[in-house]
Amino acid sequence: MNSIDNKYLASLETRIDHLETELTQLDDLLRSVGFPEGVLTLKETAEELLREDAEAKKRI
């Protein structure tokens, strides 16, 4: 690998580290406000709300 490839790889690794940190912090925050499984519970809740909204619109 040349130095450009190494710099690009290092840049990607830095981005991954940053995103992992952000996700961990978000997951911890969600758990502290009542989502028992953090991001997973938030995702399931959002999907359920969207399904309920779609079903309500069908009934109108």
Distance bins in CASP14 RR format, pairs under 12 A and 6 or more apart:
PFRMAT RR
TARGET T0000
AUTHOR 0000-0000-0000
RMODE 2
METHOD distances of the structure
MODEL  1
1 7 0 0 0 0 1 0 0 0 0 0 0
1 8 0 0 0 0 1 0 0 0 0 0 0
1 9 1 0 0 1 0 0 0 0 0 0 0
1 10 0 0 0 0 0 1 0 0 0 0 0
2 8 0 0 0 0 1 0 0 0 0 0 0
2 9 0 0 0 0 0 1 0 0 0 0 0
3 9 0 0 0 0 0 1 0 0 0 0 0
3 10 0 0 0 0 0 1 0 0 0 0 0
4 10 0 0 0 0 0 1 0 0 0 0 0
4 11 0 0 0 0 0 1 0 0 0 0 0
5 11 0 0 0 0 0 1 0 0 0 0 0
5 12 0 0 0 0 0 1 0 0 0 0 0
6 12 0 0 0 0 0 1 0 0 0 0 0
6 13 0 0 0 0 0 1 0 0 0 0 0
7 13 0 0 0 0 0 1 0 0 0 0 0
7 14 0 0 0 0 0 1 0 0 0 0 0
8 14 0 0 0 0 0 1 0 0 0 0 0
8 15 0 0 0 0 0 1 0 0 0 0 0
9 15 0 0 0 0 0 1 0 0 0 0 0
9 16 0 0 0 0 0 1 0 0 0 0 0
10 16 0 0 0 0 0 1 0 0 0 0 0
10 17 0 0 0 0 0 1 0 0 0 0 0
11 17 0 0 0 0 0 1 0 0 0 0 0
11 18 0 0 0 0 0 1 0 0 0 0 0
12 18 0 0 0 0 0 1 0 0 0 0 0
12 19 0 0 0 0 0 1 0 0 0 0 0
13 19 0 0 0 0 0 1 0 0 0 0 0
13 20 0 0 0 0 0 1 0 0 0 0 0
14 20 0 0 0 0 0 1 0 0 0 0 0
14 21 0 0 0 0 0 1 0 0 0 0 0
15 21 0 0 0 0 0 1 0 0 0 0 0
15 22 0 0 0 0 0 1 0 0 0 0 0
16 22 0 0 0 0 0 1 0 0 0 0 0
16 23 0 0 0 0 0 1 0 0 0 0 0
17 23 0 0 0 0 0 1 0 0 0 0 0
17 24 0 0 0 0 0 1 0 0 0 0 0
18 24 0 0 0 0 0 1 0 0 0 0 0
18 25 0 0 0 0 0 1 0 0 0 0 0
19 25 0 0 0 0 0 1 0 0 0 0 0
19 26 0 0 0 0 0 1 0 0 0 0 0
20 26 0 0 0 0 0 1 0 0 0 0 0
20 27 0 0 0 0 0 1 0 0 0 0 0
21 27 0 0 0 0 0 1 0 0 0 0 0
21 28 0 0 0 0 0 1 0 0 0 0 0
22 28 0 0 0 0 0 1 0 0 0 0 0
22 29 0 0 0 0 0 1 0 0 0 0 0
22 39 0 0 0 0 0 1 0 0 0 0 0
23 29 0 0 0 0 0 1 0 0 0 0 0
23 30 0 0 0 0 0 1 0 0 0 0 0
23 38 0 0 0 0 0 1 0 0 0 0 0
23 39 1 0 0 1 0 0 0 0 0 0 0
23 40 0 0 0 0 0 1 0 0 0 0 0
23 42 0 0 0 0 0 1 0 0 0 0 0
24 30 0 0 0 0 0 1 0 0 0 0 0
24 31 0 0 0 0 0 1 0 0 0 0 0
24 38 0 0 0 0 0 1 0 0 0 0 0
24 39 0 0 0 0 1 0 0 0 0 0 0
25 31 0 0 0 0 0 1 0 0 0 0 0
25 32 0 0 0 0 0 1 0 0 0 0 0
25 38 0 0 0 0 0 1 0 0 0 0 0
25 39 0 0 0 0 0 1 0 0 0 0 0
26 32 0 0 0 0 0 1 0 0 0 0 0
26 33 0 0 0 0 0 1 0 0 0 0 0
26 35 0 0 0 0 0 1 0 0 0 0 0
26 38 0 0 0 0 1 0 0 0 0 0 0
26 39 1 0 0 1 0 0 0 0 0 0 0
26 40 0 0 0 0 0 1 0 0 0 0 0
26 42 0 0 0 0 1 0 0 0 0 0 0
26 43 0 0 0 0 0 1 0 0 0 0 0
27 33 0 0 0 0 0 1 0 0 0 0 0
27 34 0 0 0 0 0 1 0 0 0 0 0
27 35 0 0 0 0 1 0 0 0 0 0 0
27 36 0 0 0 0 0 1 0 0 0 0 0
27 37 0 0 0 0 1 0 0 0 0 0 0
27 38 1 0 1 0 0 0 0 0 0 0 0
27 39 1 0 1 0 0 0 0 0 0 0 0
27 40 0 0 0 0 1 0 0 0 0 0 0
27 41 0 0 0 0 1 0 0 0 0 0 0
27 42 0 0 0 0 1 0 0 0 0 0 0
27 43 0 0 0 0 0 1 0 0 0 0 0
28 34 0 0 0 0 0 1 0 0 0 0 0
28 35 0 0 0 0 0 1 0 0 0 0 0
28 37 0 0 0 0 0 1 0 0 0 0 0
28 38 0 0 0 0 1 0 0 0 0 0 0
28 39 0 0 0 0 1 0 0 0 0 0 0
29 35 0 0 0 0 1 0 0 0 0 0 0
29 38 0 0 0 0 1 0 0 0 0 0 0
29 39 0 0 0 0 1 0 0 0 0 0 0
29 42 0 0 0 0 0 1 0 0 0 0 0
30 36 0 0 0 0 1 0 0 0 0 0 0
30 37 0 0 0 0 1 0 0 0 0 0 0
30 38 1 1 0 0 0 0 0 0 0 0 0
30 39 1 0 0 1 0 0 0 0 0 0 0
30 40 0 0 0 0 1 0 0 0 0 0 0
30 41 1 0 0 1 0 0 0 0 0 0 0
30 42 1 0 1 0 0 0 0 0 0 0 0
30 43 0 0 0 0 0 1 0 0 0 0 0
30 44 0 0 0 0 0 1 0 0 0 0 0
30 45 0 0 0 0 1 0 0 0 0 0 0
30 46 0 0 0 0 0 1 0 0 0 0 0
31 37 1 0 0 1 0 0 0 0 0 0 0
31 38 1 0 1 0 0 0 0 0 0 0 0
31 39 0 0 0 0 1 0 0 0 0 0 0
31 40 0 0 0 0 0 1 0 0 0 0 0
31 41 0 0 0 0 1 0 0 0 0 0 0
31 42 0 0 0 0 1 0 0 0 0 0 0
32 38 0 0 0 0 1 0 0 0 0 0 0
33 41 0 0 0 0 0 1 0 0 0 0 0
33 42 0 0 0 0 1 0 0 0 0 0 0
34 41 0 0 0 0 1 0 0 0 0 0 0
34 42 0 0 0 0 1 0 0 0 0 0 0
34 45 0 0 0 0 0 1 0 0 0 0 0
35 41 1 1 0 0 0 0 0 0 0 0 0
35 42 1 0 1 0 0 0 0 0 0 0 0
35 43 0 0 0 0 1 0 0 0 0 0 0
35 44 0 0 0 0 1 0 0 0 0 0 0
35 45 1 0 0 1 0 0 0 0 0 0 0
35 46 0 0 0 0 0 1 0 0 0 0 0
36 42 0 0 0 0 0 1 0 0 0 0 0
36 44 0 0 0 0 0 1 0 0 0 0 0
36 45 0 0 0 0 0 1 0 0 0 0 0
37 43 0 0 0 0 1 0 0 0 0 0 0
37 44 0 0 0 0 1 0 0 0 0 0 0
37 45 0 0 0 0 0 1 0 0 0 0 0
38 44 0 0 0 0 1 0 0 0 0 0 0
38 45 0 0 0 0 1 0 0 0 0 0 0
39 45 0 0 0 0 0 1 0 0 0 0 0
39 46 0 0 0 0 0 1 0 0 0 0 0
40 46 0 0 0 0 0 1 0 0 0 0 0
40 47 0 0 0 0 0 1 0 0 0 0 0
41 47 0 0 0 0 0 1 0 0 0 0 0
41 48 0 0 0 0 0 1 0 0 0 0 0
42 48 0 0 0 0 0 1 0 0 0 0 0
42 49 0 0 0 0 0 1 0 0 0 0 0
43 49 0 0 0 0 0 1 0 0 0 0 0
43 50 0 0 0 0 0 1 0 0 0 0 0
44 50 0 0 0 0 0 1 0 0 0 0 0
44 51 0 0 0 0 0 1 0 0 0 0 0
45 51 0 0 0 0 0 1 0 0 0 0 0
45 52 0 0 0 0 0 1 0 0 0 0 0
46 52 0 0 0 0 0 1 0 0 0 0 0
46 53 0 0 0 0 0 1 0 0 0 0 0
47 53 0 0 0 0 0 1 0 0 0 0 0
47 54 0 0 0 0 0 1 0 0 0 0 0
48 54 0 0 0 0 0 1 0 0 0 0 0
48 55 0 0 0 0 0 1 0 0 0 0 0
49 55 0 0 0 0 0 1 0 0 0 0 0
49 56 0 0 0 0 0 1 0 0 0 0 0
50 56 0 0 0 0 0 1 0 0 0 0 0
50 57 0 0 0 0 0 1 0 0 0 0 0
51 57 0 0 0 0 0 1 0 0 0 0 0
51 58 0 0 0 0 0 1 0 0 0 0 0
52 58 0 0 0 0 0 1 0 0 0 0 0
52 59 0 0 0 0 0 1 0 0 0 0 0
53 59 0 0 0 0 0 1 0 0 0 0 0
53 60 0 0 0 0 0 1 0 0 0 0 0
54 60 0 0 0 0 0 1 0 0 0 0 0
END
